Amino acid sequence: MATPKYLPQGYGDPSLLKPLQNLLDELTQAHKGERLSLAVALSGGADSAMLAVHAAIALRHYAGLELHCFHIHHGLQKAADGWAEHTHRLAAGLGLPCHSLRVSVPTDSGKGVEAAARDARYDGLKRLASFTGVSHIFLAHHRDDQTETVLMRLLRGTGPAGLAAMAPISKRDGLTYLRPWLELDRARILAGAQEYAQLTGWAPVDDPTNVQDAYTRGAVRRRLVPVLNERWPAWRTILLRHARQARELGRLLEDVASEDFARLEPNADATDFSLAAWRTLSHERQVLVLRHWLHQHGLRAPTEARMRELCRQLRAVHALGHDRQLRLRHEHHWVVCERGRVRLLRINDKPENR
């Protein structure tokens, strides 16, 4: 079998391959004997391109695994029109199927363009995964991304759970996301991309929004990171330690919340629970279990102010839930209380007539 055009004989950076192989070892051990379809989220930038290249190399040694490339076109820049073709060219040169999808990013969601684009991207990946039968998706987030995420969440006032930032393995919308390079400096990836371009002639695209002040992450990279690097050179190591500790704490709190929720007499699909049972919890555990409940349904935790208001209303509502005025909107759902049950309704659903 001929070597694919963009996989030079003997190419592969050991420092980039090893984390991938470790994650694939875990994956194949957990799914022994199963055939799995995986994908790389391929934007065309250096990080995702190098991940696709090294995933293609690594998967040669694992039977029963097939690899795809997924490209999401956000429609936010003119230059992006050519990125899809560029990524398809790389995937073809790696001998991999590539699937593209153009998504719509709302500008009036109230979340900001970055958050809206992220949600649209995950929705697009979910649609492509459904179309191809993919169950696991590789993401090219690295150590620099992780520390920037922790920093931005600190500045936003995110609680301990948010400071855990990104996990090497996480689940969303029924898919498993794999981030093998969270402990890897981006400088290593860029060096690999430069060497790869010299060998093959394929060079990654450059997204100018990565360092534009109009975007929060771009402003952090352009303005804060250089100062932190100069004044506190170990800041990344310190923030990564905070993230690991927050993740450990988060797992403990999740166990507590899961046990508490099981005692709230939830219905079969966990869309409602007993108001009276919830009221027996301490205020801190009431908040914890509400976060857990919303997370079960793929919803983000409300802001601190919104959570405070939700708890205030749930503590004040009639014990049997007769107060029909309790109706708080959260994302595309309503939180309501009916006949002593706290319920989660999609916006288009109707409350029960009783």
N, C-alpha and C positions, 0 to 999 in steps of 0.2 A: 504493500500500500504506500503510495507516494506521500511524502511529508507535505502538509498544507503549506501554502505560499507564505503565510505569516507566522509559521512556527519553524524558525531556523533549526537545523540539526544541532542538538546538544544545548539549545538555549534554555535558560531558566535560572532565575536568581534564587539561590537556596534560602535567603532570608525572607523572601516573599512566598516561596513554596511551602516552607515548614509549617506556618500557622494554618494554611489551607489543608495540608495533609493531616494535621492533628484534628481539625474539625471534621474532616471526612472520615477519619478513623472512628470518631465518636458516632457519627451519623450511621455509618455502615454497621457498627456494632449494635446500635439501637434498633436498626431495621434489618437485621440479619435475614437474608433470603428474599427480601422484597426488592422489586424493581422501583427505582425512584427517578422522577424527572425533576431536574434542578434548572435554575436560570440565574444568569448574572444580570443585574440591572445596569445596563450599559448606556451611559450618557454620551460617551465619546471623549470625555476628559481623561487626563492621565491616570487618575486613581482607578476608575472603573475599567478602563482599557487594560491596564496591567492586571487587574483582577481577572478579567476575561481570559487574557493570555495564559496566566498561570493556572487558572482553573482548568482550561483546556489541556494543559500539560499534566496537571495532577490527576485528572479523571481517567487518563489512559491506564492507570494502575488499579482502577476500581471497577470490578464487574458489576453489571446491573444498574449503573447510573448513566443517565443521558443528560446532556447539557444544552440549554437554549440561551439566547441573548434576548433581553427585553429592552426596547428603547421607547421612552416616553417623551413626546414632543409637547411642550407646554404652550407653544404659540405665543411666547412673550417677547421673542426677539427675531428680527429678520434673519440673522445669521443662523438661527436654529434650523431653518429650512434645509440647509445643506448638511447638518449634523447627522440626520437620519441616514442619508446615503453614505456618509463617511463611516458610520458605525456598521452598516450592513456590509460595507467593503471589508472591514476588519473581521467581522464574524465569518464571512465567506472564506476569507484567507485562513481562518482558524479551523475551517471545516464544521462550523456550527450554524444551525438555523437561527435566524434573527427575526423578531417580530416587533413591529412598531405600532404605536397608537398615539394619535393626537388627542389631547384632553383640553377641556375648557377650564380656565382658572378664573373664578369670579373675582371681580375687583370690589364688590360691595358686600362681602361676607361679614365684615367687621373683624376679621381675624388678621388682616394684613396680607399682602401679596405672598410673602414667604410661607406663611402657614397655609394659605389657600392652595398654593402651588404644591406644597408637601402633601396635603390631603388628596389633591387631584392625582398626584403621582402614585400614591398608594392605591387609590381607586383604580387607576389605569393598570398597575401591576396585578391587582386582583383579577381584573377582566382578562388580561393576557394569560394569567395562570389558569383561569377557568377554561379558556379556549384551548390551551395546550396540554392540560393535565399536570402542570407543574405544581409541586407541593412545597418546595423549598427554594428560597431566593437569596442569592449572595448579594450583599451590599458592601461597597468599598470604603465605608467609614474607617478612619484611622485615628491614631493617637491625637493628632492636632484637632480633628473634628470633635473628638470626645471632650478634650479640655475646653475648647471653645463653647461647647454645649453646656458644660457645667458652669462656666463663667457667666454665660447669658442667663441661665436659670437662677443663679445667685442674684444677678442684677434685677431680675424680674420678681424676686422674692419667693421663688418656688420653695416648697417645703422639702423635708428629708427624702420623700419618695422621688421627687423630681430631680434631686441632686444625684441620684443613681445614674442618670443620663442613659446611655445606650448599653444594652446587654449584648454579649457575644451571640446569644441565641434568644430570640423573642418570637412571640406569636401575635398575629394580627389578621383579622378577617379570615380565620381558618388556615392561614399560611404560616410557615416557619421562616423567619428571616435570620440569615447567618452573617455575622460580621467577623471574619477571621483576622482582620488587621487592626483591631482596636488598640493593640499594644505596640503598633509599628509607627515610627515617625514618617511623616509625609516625605521628608527629604530622601529617605531610602526609596520610596515609590517613584519619585521624580527622577532619581538617578537611574533607576531601572527603565523608565520610560525614555530617557535620553539615549541610553544604550540600545534600546529596542528600535528607536527611530533610525539610528545609524546603521543597524543591521538590516532593517526591512524597508526603510523609506516611508513607513506609516507613522505619522506623528499625531498626537492627540490634539483635540480642539481646545481652545482657551475661552472659557466663559467669563466675560468682563464683569458680570454682576458679582463674582466671587469677592471682589475688592471694592465694590461701589458703596459709597456712604448711604445711598438710598435704602440699602438693605442692611438689617441689623448685623447679620454675620459678616457682611463685607466691611461694615464700619469697625467691628471688633478686630478684624484681621488687619485693617489698614491703620487704625489709630491706637488701639489698646495693646495688641500683641507686641509690636516693636518696643513699647515702653516697658512692658512686663519682662520681655526677654533681656533687656538691658539692666533693669533695676533688680528683678527677682528671677535669675536664670533657672531656678528649680521650680518655678510656679506650676509647670505642667505636671511634674511628678507629685507635687502636693495635691493638686486638684484631682488627679487620678486616684490618689489614696482616699480622698473624700468620697469619690464616686463609688469605689469598692466598698467602703464602710457603709455608705447609704444603701447600697444594693443589699448588703447583709442585713441591715436593719429592716429594709423593705420586705425581705423574705419573711422575717419574723413577724412583722406587722400583718402581712398577708395571711399568715397562718392563723393569727388571732382573729382577723376579720372574717375569714372563712368559717371558723368555728362559731363565731357570734352569729353570722348570717344563717347558718344551719339551724340555729335555735329560734329564728324569727318566723318559723312556720311558712317558708316560701312555697309558692305554687310550683308546678312541675317545670315550667320554663323560667322560673326565677324572675318573672316580671312584676310580682307583687309580694308583699310580706305583711306581717302583723304589726300594726301601729303600737298596740299595747305592749307587745314583746320588745319592740325597739325602745320604748320609753323606759324599760327596766335597766338599760345599759347606762354606763357613765357617759357624760357629755363627750368625752374624748373618743370613746368607743362608738358612740352614735355617729360621729363624723367619719370614723374609720370604716364602719360598715356601709355607710352610704357611698363612700368612694369605691369600695369593693363592689357594691351592687352595680353602680354605673359602669365600672370597668368591665364587668362581666358581659355587658351589652355593647362593648366597643365604644363607650362614651368617655370623654375626658372628665376629670374632676372639675367641678365648678370653681370659680375664683373663691378666695377666702370670704369675700363679702357675700357672694351668692350662697355659699354653703352655710354661712351664719344665718342668712335669712330663711333658707329652707328648713334648717333645724328649729329656728324660732317658731315658724308656722306649724311644724309638725308637733312641737311641744304644746302649742296653744290650741290646736284644732280639737273639736269635740272627740271624745274617746271612741265613739263609733264612726267617726269620719263623716258626720252629716254635714259638715261645713263645705258646701259646694264651691266656695270661693277659693279654696286652696288649689291653685293651678299655676305652677311655675314652669316656664319653658326652659329646657336645657338642650341646646343644639336642635336636632330635629324631633325632639320628644317633649311631652308634657309629663311632669310629676304631679299626680293628683292623689286625693285620699277619698275613698268610698267605702262606707260600711266597715270602718276599722282596718282597711287594707290600704297600704301605700302602693300605688300602682304607677307603672311606667307605660305611657301610651305614645305611639308614633303620632305625629301632628295630624295625620289624616284619619286616625282612628277616633271613634266616638266613645265617650264615657257610657257606662251602663245606665240604663233607665231603671231606677228602683223606686 
